[in-house]
């Protein structure tokens, strides 16, 4: 719920500013905030200890099964040509 209140407030303020015809240059602050968010997500992810070998194998298996499922569904729905 903590995410939706600022999001809805931002949408409302943006809508009101659009109605008045005012433009704010928010590209630079938004880019900086996004880069900080990505940085801190990386810091938090770096704190977690993982078994990289198991993660690699399970990711490859998941990707292969996803591809096989997509191809299988495409053949079932679209048929061979």
URURPE-V624427 format. One record per helix or strand of 3 or more residues. SS is the DSSP state (alpha for helix, beta for strand). FROM is the first residue (numbers start at 0). TO is the last residue. Records with the same first field share a line. If there is no record, write none. Layout:
# URURPE-V624427
SS=FROM-TO  FROM-TO
This chain:
# URURPE-V624427
alpha=1-19  26-46  51-77
